[in-house]
Amino acid sequence: MSQIKNLTRKLSAAYPWTSTPLIVGAPMRIMSGPALAVAVSRAGGLGFIGPSAKTKDTFGDLEEARSRIEADRANARLARHLSESGHLPVGVGFQLWNDDAETAVSAIEEYKPCATWLFAPREEEIEKGQREFDSWTEHIRRVSSQTKIWVQIGTLAEAKALLASRSAPDVVVVQGAEAGGHGRAKDGLGLVSLLPEMADAFHAREDIALVGAGGVADARGAAAVLCLGASGVAMGTRFLAASEARISKGYQDEVVRATDGAANTTRTTLYNQLRGTVGWPDCFSPRTITNRSWSDYLAGVPFAELKKRHDEAAKAGDQGWGPEGRLATYAGASIGLVREVKGADEIVEEVQEGVCQSLDL
């Protein structure tokens, strides 16, 4: 427990605008835009901008984040940090298999985000994938030495490879199988069992903090993650229902409507195929809320017909989502705990206050 407290203090020192416990807005691709990332950090958390459709779009997102921070007269903490440190008080995420490393490093060098979250190397073999993490880490540290490196993993095998690597990150995000978006396709494990074993594996590494992710949408889950050995808590699905999220209304409405994640979400690459989102390594698969595309697939409808129906639904705007819709609704198993749209500041403060009451912090 003393090691966790020391690492928690280390994170607080690296991100001095944050408050305890550390709540992190996960870098959801496209949907975690500058508005959401800044709002999370402004509330005392750490917001991440997600990977863009194209790596070059990261420049525009970081520029917008900086403009929002500099223009915020009501809360000068973030602007003061930016002015004094030269680093943006938001992070940025990259998918290694899809993002261009040279472009990403150039954006980091120019804007100096406080953290970079790395995920999903091209190589499926764990040792080779770790070498990709090492290469990105070394390049980033050469151009922005104060940018903290976060690496997301989901298995003990990945942890062992990371511990044996030449370039250790500052933070390891331990993602449980309950998470939305892309996670381990076959060898994932629930966070309650995964995180304690990970904490044991990293026990001797007092330079590496752990952040838990996957299935957390309220203070109860966040408190549990901290008790399991993490120094911070990352949430994605809960922030899909933030007013600042860069998301279609139909998608957001479905996240709020859906319940019973065990029955109404599944891991499948079907929606990737329908959307034409190809190239993901086979070891990763997304979790999504199921709808007519999934039920028709289980009923044996041929893919060509599924694709035709999906593309027709895409023309229907917000009506393309929902139980009778057909569009991808990537979200975690915690959907039943997400019941309304709120500002990111309300979400962060609500979770932090609940955790403090539960754990008497």
Beta strands, then each sheet from edge to edge (+ up, - down):
strand 1: 22-25
strand 2: 46-49
strand 3: 88-95
strand 4: 113-119
strand 5: 148-153
strand 6: 171-175
strand 7: 181-184
strand 8: 209-213
strand 9: 232-235
strand 10: 265-267
strand 11: 284-289
sheet 1: 1+ 2+ 3+ 4+ 5+ 6+ 8+ 9+ 1+
sheet 2: 7+ 11- 10+
end
